[in-house]
Amino acid sequence: METLDVDAIRKDFPILKRKMNGKRLVYLDSAATSQKPIQVIKTICDYYKEQNANIHRGLYQLSADATERYVDSKRRLAKFINASEMQEIVYVRNATEAINLVAYAWGAQNVQKGDRILLTELEHHSNIVPWMELARRKGAVLEYAKMDDKVAHVDMGDFMEKIEKRPKIVAFAHMSNVLGTINNVKEMTKAAHKNGATVLVDGAQSAPHMKVDVREIDCDFFALSGHKMLAPMGIGALYGKRQILEDMEPFLTGGDMIKSVHYHSYEKNELPWKFEAGTPNVEGGLAFTAAIDYLEGLGMDKVRQHEKEVTKYAIEELGKVKGVKIYGPGMEEIERRGGVVSFSVDKVHPHDVSQILGEEGIAIRAGHHCAMPLVTERLGEAALSRFSFYIYNKSDEVDKAIRALKKVRRIFRV
C-alpha cells in the first residue's frame, strides 16, 4: 500500500498532463525545482485578479488585506519550521540570497582577519562562494570538513577535529543535492556551539521533504527556497534567531526596511522588515502559504516515507543495470538518504544520458549539479546523472527511466 495517494496528487499538477515527444512527461528533477499544484497557481492568479496592492503603504482595504495576508504567510512558515515567532522569518528570493545575506551582513560585523570559516566537502556552490568571498574580503581562513567515502556522509572525526580550532561560523547542508546525504545537523550544531561557533544550515533540500524543527536543531540560521517545495520561484526565507537578527545591520537599504528618514540619517525598521528593502514578492509569500498548506495536508512524515520508498526502489532497479554506478549512501543507510539518486553510466557522458532520456519524455538533471568541487574534485567525475523525486513520482516512472537507460546502453553499445 502506498504511503501517499499519488494518483490523486498528480491530478493537482497540470504540467504532469503534458507530453514530451509524444510521451507522457516523467519529471525526475525536483531537486532543481518542484512542479506547482493548481492550489498554488490559483493563489497567484487570484492575488493579481482580486487583491493586488502594495503592502505597508496604503490605508485602503486592498492594501490592508494584502498586508495582513503577507504577514500571516510569515507566521505560517514560522510554524512550519517551528521558529519561535514571525519576526525570525526574513523573506528573500531563494536560499542563495539567504546565505549571502548572512555572509555579508553578519559576516561584516563578526568575522575578522585570521578567523576560520568551516564548511563541508558536500556543499552546493551557494554555500561555498559567499563564504569564499567573505574570507577574501576579511582575510579569514576557509576550511572544509572531509566526506567519509564509505558512507558518503561528513567524516565526523574530521569535523570534530576542525571544530576544535574554534571557527567563527560553520555552514553545512542539511541534505546534499548530489548524494542525498542527510547530515546529523543537530549533532553538528551542538558541537559547533560548544566551540563558540555560529551555525548556518542550508535547508534548501531538506525543508521540502521532511519535518524541520529549527529549535530542535538549534541552528542560528536556516536557509530555504520556496520553489523546491511547491511554491513559485523568487521566494525563499532566512530563519535567524531573533537576538542575532536584532544585532545585525541590514543587507540592503531603502523602502520597507526603514521606519523614518531624514536628510542625514535614518531609523531602521523592526524585524523582520529591516532586512526586506523595497517592494517584496507579495504573491510569492501568499503562494508559499498555499504550498505549506498543501504539504501539511499530506503530512510531512508521509512525504518523507513516500520518498524513501521510491528512492529505495530506484536504487534497487538501477543496481540491476549493467555499467551503472550509484553515488551516495547505500541501501543500509536509506534512513539517512533523501530522494536524490546520482549515478553514472560506464563510457557514456551524463549529457548524452539526459538527452536520450529527454527524448523518451523523462526529465533528469545531468552535470555537476552546482556542486563542482564535490563532483569533479572529490568524486573525480566530470559530471553525473541524477534522478530526484517528490510527492508526485511513482515506481512506474522509475521503471520507464530504467528502460530508457537500457536504451542508452544499446545506442552506445556498452
C-alpha positions as CSV (number, residue, x, y, z in Angstrom):
1,M,0.0,0.0,0.0
2,E,1.4,3.4,-1.0
3,T,2.0,6.0,1.7
4,L,0.5,8.7,-0.4
5,D,-2.3,8.6,-2.9
6,V,0.0,9.7,-5.7
7,D,-2.7,9.3,-8.4
8,A,-4.8,11.9,-6.6
9,I,-1.9,14.1,-6.0
10,R,-0.9,14.1,-9.7
11,K,-4.3,15.5,-10.6
12,D,-3.3,18.7,-8.8
13,F,-0.3,19.3,-11.1
14,P,-1.4,20.5,-14.6
15,I,2.1,20.2,-16.1
16,L,2.2,16.5,-15.5
17,K,-0.5,16.1,-18.2
18,R,2.0,17.4,-20.8
19,K,3.5,15.1,-23.3
20,M,7.1,15.4,-24.4
21,N,8.0,13.9,-27.8
22,G,4.6,12.3,-27.8
23,K,5.2,10.6,-24.5
24,R,3.8,11.4,-21.0
25,L,6.1,13.6,-19.0
26,V,8.1,11.9,-16.4
27,Y,9.6,14.6,-14.2
28,L,12.6,13.4,-12.1
29,D,14.2,16.8,-11.4
30,S,12.5,18.1,-8.3
31,A,15.9,18.8,-6.6
32,A,16.3,21.6,-9.2
33,T,12.8,22.8,-8.8
34,S,9.5,21.3,-7.9
35,Q,6.3,21.4,-10.0
36,K,3.4,23.5,-8.7
37,P,0.0,22.3,-7.8
38,I,-3.1,24.1,-9.0
39,Q,-3.8,25.4,-5.5
40,V,-0.5,27.4,-5.6
41,I,-1.1,28.6,-9.2
42,K,-4.6,29.7,-8.3
43,T,-3.4,31.7,-5.3
44,I,-1.0,33.7,-7.5
45,C,-3.7,34.3,-10.1
46,D,-6.4,35.3,-7.5
47,Y,-4.0,37.7,-5.9
48,Y,-3.5,39.6,-9.2
49,K,-7.1,39.4,-10.2
50,E,-8.7,40.4,-6.9
51,Q,-6.1,41.6,-4.3
52,N,-3.2,43.3,-5.9
53,A,-1.8,46.2,-3.9
54,N,1.5,47.1,-2.2
55,I,1.9,46.3,1.4
56,H,2.7,48.6,4.4
57,R,1.9,51.6,2.2
58,G,-1.8,52.1,1.9
59,L,-4.7,52.6,4.3
60,Y,-7.3,51.5,1.8
61,Q,-8.8,48.0,2.0
62,L,-6.8,46.3,-0.8
63,S,-3.5,47.3,0.8
64,A,-4.6,46.4,4.3
65,D,-5.8,43.0,3.1
66,A,-2.6,42.3,1.2
67,T,-0.5,43.3,4.2
68,E,-2.4,41.1,6.6
69,R,-2.1,38.1,4.3
70,Y,1.6,38.7,3.7
71,V,2.3,39.0,7.4
72,D,0.3,35.9,8.0
73,S,2.3,33.9,5.5
74,K,5.4,34.5,7.6
75,R,3.5,33.2,10.6
76,R,2.6,30.1,8.7
77,L,6.2,29.5,7.6
78,A,7.5,30.1,11.1
79,K,5.1,27.4,12.4
80,F,6.1,25.1,9.6
81,I,9.8,25.1,10.6
82,N,8.9,25.7,14.3
83,A,10.5,29.1,14.6
84,S,9.7,30.9,17.8
85,E,8.0,33.9,16.1
86,M,7.2,35.5,12.8
87,Q,10.0,38.1,13.4
88,E,12.6,35.3,12.9
89,I,11.5,34.9,9.2
90,V,13.0,37.1,6.6
91,Y,11.7,36.7,3.1
92,V,14.4,36.6,0.3
93,R,14.4,35.4,-3.3
94,N,15.9,32.0,-2.5
95,A,18.3,30.1,-0.2
96,T,21.2,31.5,-2.1
97,E,20.2,35.0,-1.2
98,A,19.6,34.0,2.4
99,I,23.1,32.6,2.7
100,N,24.5,35.7,1.0
101,L,22.6,37.9,3.5
102,V,24.3,36.2,6.4
103,A,27.7,36.2,4.8
104,Y,27.6,39.9,4.1
105,A,25.5,41.3,7.0
106,W,26.6,39.0,9.8
107,G,30.0,38.4,8.3
108,A,30.9,42.1,8.0
109,Q,30.3,42.6,11.8
110,N,31.6,39.3,13.2
111,V,34.5,37.9,11.0
112,Q,38.0,39.3,11.4
113,K,41.3,38.6,9.8
114,G,42.6,35.1,10.7
115,D,39.2,33.8,11.8
116,R,38.2,30.4,10.5
117,I,35.1,29.6,8.4
118,L,34.2,25.9,8.3
119,L,32.2,24.2,5.5
120,T,32.0,20.6,4.3
121,E,33.0,18.9,1.1
122,L,29.4,18.2,0.3
123,E,28.2,21.8,-0.2
124,H,26.3,23.4,-3.1
125,H,28.1,26.4,-4.7
126,S,25.6,28.7,-2.9
127,N,27.0,27.5,0.4
128,I,30.6,27.9,-0.8
129,V,31.1,31.0,-2.8
130,P,29.5,33.5,-0.3
131,W,31.9,32.3,2.3
132,M,34.8,32.3,-0.1
133,E,34.1,36.0,-0.8
134,L,33.8,36.7,2.9
135,A,37.1,35.0,3.6
136,R,38.7,37.0,0.7
137,R,37.3,40.3,2.0
138,K,38.2,39.7,5.6
139,G,41.4,37.7,5.3
140,A,39.7,34.8,7.0
141,V,40.7,31.1,6.6
142,L,38.3,28.8,4.8
143,E,38.3,25.1,5.7
144,Y,36.3,22.0,4.7
145,A,35.4,19.0,6.8
146,K,36.0,15.9,4.7
147,M,33.5,13.4,3.4
148,D,33.7,9.8,4.6
149,D,34.0,7.8,1.4
150,K,32.5,4.6,2.9
151,V,29.1,6.1,3.9
152,A,29.1,9.4,1.8
153,H,28.5,11.4,5.0
154,V,30.5,14.1,6.6
155,D,33.5,12.5,8.3
156,M,32.5,13.3,11.9
157,G,36.0,12.7,13.2
158,D,37.5,15.2,10.8
159,F,34.6,17.6,11.5
160,M,35.2,17.4,15.3
161,E,38.9,18.0,14.8
162,K,38.3,21.1,12.8
163,I,35.6,22.3,15.1
164,E,38.1,22.3,17.9
165,K,40.0,25.0,16.0
166,R,37.1,27.3,17.0
167,P,35.8,28.6,13.7
168,K,33.7,31.8,13.8
169,I,31.0,30.3,11.7
170,V,30.1,26.8,10.5
171,A,27.8,26.3,7.4
172,F,26.6,22.9,6.1
173,A,23.8,21.4,4.1
174,H,21.0,19.5,5.9
175,M,20.8,17.3,2.8
176,S,23.1,17.0,-0.2
177,N,21.6,17.8,-3.6
178,V,24.1,15.4,-5.2
179,L,24.3,12.4,-2.9
180,G,21.1,12.6,-1.0
181,T,23.1,12.5,2.2
182,I,21.1,13.7,5.3
183,N,23.5,15.1,7.8
184,N,23.1,14.9,11.5
185,V,22.7,18.6,11.8
186,K,21.6,18.6,15.4
187,E,24.8,16.8,16.5
188,M,26.9,19.1,14.2
189,T,25.3,22.2,15.6
190,K,25.8,21.1,19.2
191,A,29.5,20.5,18.6
192,A,29.9,23.9,16.8
193,H,28.1,25.8,19.6
194,K,30.3,24.0,22.2
195,N,33.3,25.5,20.4
196,G,31.8,29.0,20.2
197,A,30.8,28.9,16.5
198,T,27.7,30.4,14.9
199,V,25.8,27.9,12.7
200,L,24.0,28.2,9.4
201,V,22.1,25.2,8.0
202,D,21.4,25.1,4.2
203,G,17.9,23.6,4.2
204,A,17.1,24.1,0.5
205,Q,16.9,20.3,0.0
206,S,15.5,19.3,3.4
207,A,12.6,21.6,4.1
208,P,10.6,20.3,1.1
209,H,10.9,16.7,2.0
210,M,10.9,16.2,5.8
211,K,9.9,17.7,9.1
212,V,12.2,20.6,10.0
213,D,12.4,21.9,13.6
214,V,14.9,24.8,13.8
215,R,14.5,25.0,17.6
216,E,15.4,21.3,17.9
217,I,18.3,21.7,15.6
218,D,19.2,24.9,17.5
219,C,20.9,26.4,14.4
220,D,21.4,30.2,14.4
221,F,20.4,30.5,10.7
222,F,18.4,28.2,8.4
223,A,18.1,29.0,4.6
224,L,15.4,27.6,2.3
225,S,13.8,28.1,-1.1
226,G,10.1,28.1,-1.9
227,H,10.5,26.9,-5.5
228,K,11.8,23.5,-4.3
229,M,8.7,22.9,-2.1
230,L,5.8,23.7,-4.5
231,A,5.9,27.5,-4.1
232,P,6.9,29.8,-7.0
233,M,10.3,30.8,-8.0
234,G,11.6,34.1,-6.5
235,I,10.5,33.5,-2.9
236,G,12.6,32.0,-0.1
237,A,13.4,32.6,3.5
238,L,16.1,33.0,6.1
239,Y,15.3,31.9,9.6
240,G,17.5,33.6,12.2
241,K,17.4,33.6,16.0
242,R,15.8,36.9,17.0
243,Q,18.7,38.3,19.0
244,I,21.2,37.6,16.3
245,L,19.0,39.3,13.7
246,E,18.5,42.2,16.1
247,D,22.2,42.7,16.3
248,M,22.8,42.5,12.5
249,E,22.9,45.5,10.2
250,P,20.7,45.4,7.0
251,F,22.0,43.8,3.9
252,L,20.0,46.2,1.6
253,T,18.6,49.6,2.3
254,G,15.5,51.6,1.3
255,G,11.8,51.1,1.1
256,D,10.3,48.9,3.7
257,M,13.4,48.5,5.8
258,I,13.2,52.0,7.2
259,K,11.0,53.5,9.9
260,S,11.9,57.1,9.3
261,V,14.3,59.0,7.0
262,H,15.9,62.4,7.4
263,Y,18.4,64.2,5.1
264,H,21.4,62.9,7.0
265,S,20.1,59.9,9.0
266,Y,17.5,57.2,9.1
267,E,16.0,54.8,11.6
268,K,15.8,51.1,10.8
269,N,12.5,49.2,10.8
270,E,11.7,46.4,13.2
271,L,12.2,42.7,12.5
272,P,11.8,41.2,10.0
273,W,11.2,44.2,7.8
274,K,14.6,45.8,8.3
275,F,16.0,43.0,6.0
276,E,13.4,43.5,3.3
277,A,14.1,46.6,1.4
278,G,11.7,47.7,-1.4
279,T,8.5,46.1,-2.6
280,P,8.5,42.4,-1.7
281,N,7.3,39.4,-3.6
282,V,3.8,39.6,-2.1
283,E,2.2,36.9,-4.3
284,G,5.2,34.7,-3.6
285,G,4.6,34.9,0.1
286,L,0.9,34.1,-0.3
287,A,1.7,31.2,-2.6
288,F,4.3,30.0,-0.1
289,T,1.4,29.6,2.4
290,A,-0.6,27.6,-0.2
291,A,2.4,25.3,-0.7
292,I,2.8,24.8,3.0
293,D,-0.9,24.1,3.4
294,Y,-0.7,21.5,0.6
295,L,2.3,19.7,2.2
296,E,0.8,19.8,5.7
297,G,-2.4,18.4,4.3
298,L,-0.4,15.4,3.1
299,G,1.7,15.2,6.3
300,M,5.5,15.7,6.2
301,D,6.0,12.3,7.7
302,K,4.1,10.7,4.8
303,V,6.0,12.8,2.3
304,R,9.3,11.5,3.7
305,Q,8.1,7.9,3.9
306,H,6.9,8.0,0.2
307,E,10.2,9.4,-1.0
308,K,12.1,6.7,0.9
309,E,10.0,4.0,-0.8
310,V,10.6,5.5,-4.3
311,T,14.3,6.1,-3.7
312,K,14.8,2.6,-2.4
313,Y,13.1,1.2,-5.4
314,A,15.2,3.3,-7.7
315,I,18.4,2.3,-6.1
316,E,17.4,-1.4,-6.4
317,E,16.5,-1.2,-10.0
318,L,19.5,1.0,-11.0
319,G,21.7,-1.6,-9.4
320,K,20.5,-4.2,-11.9
321,V,21.6,-2.1,-14.9
322,K,25.0,-3.2,-16.1
323,G,27.6,-0.4,-16.2
324,V,25.7,1.9,-13.8
325,K,27.5,3.3,-10.7
326,I,25.4,4.8,-7.9
327,Y,26.7,7.5,-5.7
328,G,25.7,8.4,-2.1
329,P,24.7,6.4,1.0
330,G,23.9,2.7,0.4
331,M,20.7,0.8,0.9
332,E,21.6,0.2,4.6
333,E,21.7,4.0,5.0
334,I,18.3,4.7,3.4
335,E,17.1,6.4,6.6
336,R,19.9,9.0,6.1
337,R,19.3,9.5,2.4
338,G,16.8,11.8,0.7
339,G,15.0,11.4,-2.6
340,V,18.1,12.0,-4.7
341,V,20.0,9.3,-6.7
342,S,23.1,10.4,-8.7
343,F,24.7,7.9,-11.0
344,S,27.0,7.4,-14.0
345,V,26.7,5.0,-17.0
346,D,30.1,3.5,-18.0
347,K,31.5,5.1,-21.1
348,V,28.5,7.4,-21.7
349,H,28.6,11.1,-20.8
350,P,25.8,12.2,-18.5
351,H,24.7,14.8,-21.0
352,D,24.1,12.0,-23.6
353,V,22.1,10.1,-20.9
354,S,20.0,13.1,-20.2
355,Q,19.4,13.8,-23.9
356,I,18.2,10.3,-24.7
357,L,16.0,10.1,-21.6
358,G,14.6,13.5,-22.6
359,E,13.6,12.1,-26.0
360,E,11.6,9.5,-24.0
361,G,9.8,12.2,-22.1
362,I,11.9,11.8,-19.0
363,A,13.3,14.9,-17.4
364,I,16.5,14.4,-15.4
365,R,19.5,16.5,-14.5
366,A,23.0,16.0,-15.8
367,G,26.1,17.9,-14.8
368,H,27.9,18.8,-11.6
369,H,24.6,19.9,-10.0
370,C,26.1,23.2,-8.8
371,A,28.5,21.3,-6.6
372,M,31.5,21.2,-8.8
373,P,34.1,20.7,-6.1
374,L,32.2,17.6,-4.8
375,V,31.6,16.1,-8.2
376,T,34.8,16.9,-10.0
377,E,37.4,17.2,-7.3
378,R,36.1,14.8,-4.6
379,L,34.3,12.2,-6.6
380,G,36.6,12.5,-9.7
381,E,33.7,12.8,-12.2
382,A,33.3,15.4,-14.9
383,A,29.5,15.2,-14.4
384,L,26.8,12.9,-13.1
385,S,23.2,12.0,-14.0
386,R,20.6,12.5,-11.3
387,F,17.1,11.3,-10.5
388,S,15.3,13.4,-7.8
389,F,11.9,12.5,-6.5
390,Y,8.9,14.2,-4.9
391,I,5.3,13.6,-3.9
392,Y,4.1,13.1,-7.5
393,N,6.5,10.4,-8.5
394,K,5.7,6.7,-8.7
395,S,7.6,3.5,-9.1
396,D,6.3,3.0,-12.7
397,E,8.1,6.2,-13.6
398,V,11.3,4.7,-12.3
399,D,10.6,1.7,-14.5
400,K,10.3,4.0,-17.5
401,A,13.6,5.6,-16.7
402,I,15.3,2.3,-16.3
403,R,14.0,1.1,-19.7
404,A,15.3,4.4,-21.2
405,L,18.8,3.7,-19.6
406,K,18.8,0.3,-21.2
407,K,18.2,2.1,-24.5
408,V,21.2,4.3,-23.8
409,R,23.4,1.3,-23.4
410,R,22.1,-0.2,-26.6
411,I,22.7,3.0,-28.5
412,F,26.3,3.3,-27.2
413,R,26.8,-0.4,-27.3
414,V,28.1,-0.6,-23.8
